[in-house]
């Protein structure tokens, strides 16, 4: 019998993990960390992995981990499993892949070609920890067989490159994992395409992310489109003629960083990167030349694709530049008398992270204006309702939201058959159909 089980993510934003299992195989979709930004102090003397499992940051999935060194958590080991197992990663945000480093080396992990390219580059520049798993790439719409389970990835639109939804078919069950999705990015046609294909496929279950139901809309700077963000950025540049502007992006949002840097140059300022960000951009745009801050250099400065500029040179004419700035280099604002710090969904990601207050204090001490200029990677509530209505799954399960009940009630009011799943409970397709 085919079953599915949601291990995490029913009332959190991120950390979503679902397992589809047959007598021959199992597929696990996403393997991310919950509680990002929380301080985790290990006072139990346990390994990091066992500590995370004990305190609920990582699910206690049987027969997936090497548990031979566990002291307190009783959990069967990967060596006890006879199932063909694979993990599919929808995209490369930490709340969807941040636990990969704890998996055994033989674990097969599938991800899109662009997602893998981003992952390998982030590891190379020191912005991501390397995992021992076996990474296997796929193309969008490619059908992959894991035993008697068939997985078909569908490229989608999110605020990182290579994001996918997954159509999963096993004996007696057709399930869709939406991944993180929006209609306000650069590729809404990808979402329209897989949603129409989902409607034709007639799934039993749609696992639909509901981040936007966690907040009262409109959330500050939350649902501006990527295109509108760039236009707002241009207006800022055109209206700010006499001071430096810092720009703090999320390094995994390659498309936005590219668009913003081009818009900056169009408006007559030079966009200056940190070197690690330049190396990432070079991986996706290998034929371009970048301006890089000398103080961020970690390698040889004799590179044909890089123009180097020192902080002292920027200080002479700060109004001519935009400095891309990551949190670890935020103290650099003290080199200027005043300025604007544009926070564009970069780290620290939100006020739940203690570093957020540190950043604000640093900016205040240097008389810098903090300016949020972001765009959400998640669909608005009305867009999610339209997606669910179009797909017409037999049951739509809310997850990836702090307010699953709110999402459920809204869906039911709109005539969308919805179901509030329980964490860790094993479901069959038959049970879902009769709910």
C-alpha positions, 0 to 999 in steps of 0.5 A: 500500500502507498502512504504518505507522511508529513514529518515537518512544516505544517505550522512553520514557514519552511522545514517542510518534509513529506515522505511518500512510501511504498513496499519497495521505495520511498521518496522524501521531498525537501530536507530543510531546517526549522527554527532558523535564527534561533539560538541553539545551545547544546548542553546535552553533550550530544552530537549536533545531529542527535541534539537537533532531533531531540529538540525538534529542529530535525525530524526523527525519520526511521532508517534514514540516518546513521544513528550508531553514535546516538546516546539518547534518541532511539531511532533505527539506522539507515543500515536497517532499511531495504527501501530504495530511497531518494530525496528531492530538493525543490530549491536551495533555501536553507529551510528546504535543504539545510539538513542535507549535511547530516545525511549519510554519504550514500544518500541520493539527492535529486535537484535541478541543474541550476539548483545544483550549479548554485549549490556547488558555487556557494560551497566553492565560495564558502557561503554553504556547507558541503554535504556528503550526499550524492547529488543527481541533477535533473532537467525540468519535466524529466521523469525519474523512477525511484522503485515504483514511485515516479517523480516529475519535477516542474520548473516554477517561480520563486526567489531563487534560481532552479526552483521546482514543484514535484508531481509524484505518482505511486500505486494508488496515489497522485500527489503534488508538492508545490514547493515555494511559489509566486506569480510576481516574479520573472517567470509566472508563465512557469507557474501557469504551465505546471498549474494547468498540467496539474489540473489535467493530471487530477491529483489526489493531494496538493501540498500547497505552501501558504506563507502569505496566510501567516501575515495580514496582507499587504505585508510591508514590502512583501508582495511588490513584484520583482519588476516593480522592485527594480523600478523602485530601485531606479527611483531611489538612485535618481532621487539620491544624488549626494550619498553612498547607497549600500545594498544587502541582497540574498546571495541565492537570488541570482536573478534579482542581483543581476537586474539590480546591478544592471539598473544601477549602471543604467542610472550612472552609478557603479555597482561594487560587489564583494568578491564571493558574490562576484564569483557566484555571478560569474558562474551564471554570467561568465562573459561579463566584467564586474567591479569588486571591492579590494577589501573583500578580496580572498584570491589573486587580484589578477583576473580579467573579468574583475575591475578592482576598486578600494574603499578609499576610492569609493570614499572620494566620490561616494555618490558615484557608487552602490556597495553590495554589502553582506551582514558580515561586512556591515561595519563598513558603513562606519567609513562614511558620514551618512548613507542609505542601507537598502535591505533587499531580503538579505541576511539577517532575513528578519527580526526573529534573527538576533543579528537583525537588531545588531544591524539596525544598531550598527546603521544608527551609529553611523547615521545610515537610513535603513530602507527595506526594498524587497519582494516576496518569494511567495504567492499572495493569498488570492493567488494561492486560492486561484492555484488551488481552484485551478488544480482541483485536487481531491484534497489540498493540504495547507503547509509552510505557514504559521496559520494552517487553520486560517488557510484551511478555512479560507479554502473551504469557504471558497469551495476548495476541498481542504484537509488539515493534516497531522504531523507524523501521521501516516495517510493513504490515498483512500483516507484522503479521498474520504475526508 
